[in-house]
């Protein structure tokens, strides 16, 4: 088991963590995700593009009334990758805990 280098970056990890709290078919608006992550439009957009190229998120662009809206949701592949990365991080933490208790 190893780190997922795409998810490992802190903003992408936060994006995937937030999206994984949603139901499978549920999406989050870009503006909502931006407020939760506290990133700029460009920074968040670049990280979403990286996740989308990896197949970890789907990006849906539509119009609501006359206003453009971008919605992002985690894909099945992305959810699986996130679970794997979390398992990797838990293993590191679990290995560190016994060492901490010995000191």
LINPE-V890909 format. One record per backbone hydrogen bond with DSSP energy under -0.5 kcal/mol. CO is the residue of the C=O (numbers start at 1). NH is the residue of the N-H. Records with the same first field share a line. If there is no record, write none. Layout:
# LINPE-V890909
CO=NH ; NH
This chain:
# LINPE-V890909
3=5
4=8
5=9
9=13
10=14
11=15
12=16
13=17
14=18
15=19
16=20
18=21
19=22
23=26
28=72
29=33
30=34
31=35
32=36
33=37
34=38 ; 39
40=44
41=45
42=46
43=47
44=48
45=49
46=50
47=51
48=52
49=53
50=54
51=56 ; 57
52=55
55=78
56=75
58=60 ; 73
59=61
60=62 ; 71
62=69
63=65
64=66 ; 67
67=64
69=62
70=30
71=60
72=28
73=58
75=79
76=80
77=81
78=82
79=83
80=84
81=85
82=86
83=87
84=88
85=89
86=90
87=91
88=92
89=93
90=94
91=95
92=96
93=97
94=98
95=99
96=100
97=101
98=102
99=103
100=103
